[in-house]
Amino acid sequence: MKKVTYVTSGTCSKLINLEVDDDNRISDVSFVGGCNGNLKGLCSLVKGMRVDEVKSKLDGICCGNKGTSCPDQLCRAIDKLEQE
């Protein structure tokens, strides 16, 4: 099991707590801050998914003109976890 707390950038959420199991599936994820209902829904949808599938679906999504989004920042958290 791998765990990371990722400090987000450019979003309303401030942190992402991410856990990935030995099969590279998201076992737990939570956001601190941001749009509570939307982020709970996102967490529920990605839980159990393989990280490569999450990245292929969410990488590069923008929120307004911010150039990033909470789903995109989740991909950055996955990248950080994979580098550790």
C-alpha angles and dihedrals in degrees: 000000000000124000133190137173107210124198106219126222129208097009138096090244115083104198141016120207108201133182124185123188128223091270090059092252123136106252097176137001133171136171128217111216126352130090101340100203096042093048093047087053092048091049091050092050097049097042108111094016123123112255093236090056092049090050093048091054102038108029113116099012110148130208108216110308095330095106090229140044140198091270090050090048089053086060089052089052089052089050091052091048091051091052093054 
